[in-house]
């Protein structure tokens, strides 16, 4: 998938992607967490940050950086009405 995306981008142009990654390299998701994330947000694969960066670089992306957005995401979901919050992982 990343190969096709890299070929579609203008060489040298900036590209931003927001996706799910494991917060801790040494703490994989439990089977229950994997099933819930898949069911709730449709994420069938959640790599570590180093794995994700390696996949992007292997596809031809350069100067790949990662910025954690867990804290802003958690803060935002806390502002949602309870009925909407129940659908977040």
N, C-alpha and C positions, 0 to 999 in steps of 0.2 A: 504494500500500500504506500509506504513512504517513498519508494522508488518512483512511482507514478507521480506522486505529489511533487517530488523534487524536480522531475523533468518538466512539470507544468509551471514551475515558478521561474520568474526572470532571474538569470544569474546575478548574484550579488545583491539582490533586493531583500529587504527584511521580510521575515515571515514569523507570525506569532501563532502558537497553538496552545490551547488550554485543554488539559486532559487529566485523567486520574492516574496517579502513581502511588506506590507504597511509600508511606512516610518514613519507614525504618527498613533498611536493607536486611537486618537480621530478625525481623518479626513478620513473617508471612501471614496472610489472612487465614483465619480458620475456615473450614468448609462452610460453616453457617454464614460467615461474612461474605465469602465468595458468592454463595447463592443469593444473599440479600442484595449485594451490589449489582449482580447480574439482573435480578428481578426489578429492582427499583430504578436503576439508571442505565441498564443495558450494557454495562461494561463486562465483557466476557474475558478480558485479559487486563491485568493491572501489573505492569512491570515496576521494577525499582527505578529510581532516577538514573543510576549509571547504565542500566539496561536500555532505558528509553533513549538516553543521549547516544549510546553506541548504535542503536538502530537508526537514528536520524543521521548520524555521521556516515554510517555504512551506505545510506541512501544518497549521500552526496551533499548534505547540509553541512555548512561550516560555521564556526564560532557559535556553537550551540550552548545556550545557557538555560538554567532552570531557576525559577523563582517560586518558592512555596507559597501557596495561597490558602492553606488550611485555616489559619487564624481568621482571615477576613471571611472565608466561607462559613465557618462556624458562627461568627458574629452575625452574618447576614441571615442565616437560617434561624437564629434565635429571634429575629424580628418578625418572622412569618407567623400568621395565625396558626393556632394548634392544628387545625385540619390540614394545612399545607405542610407543616413540620413533620407530620407522621409519615410523609412519603420520602423524606430525606434519609440517606443511610446513617 
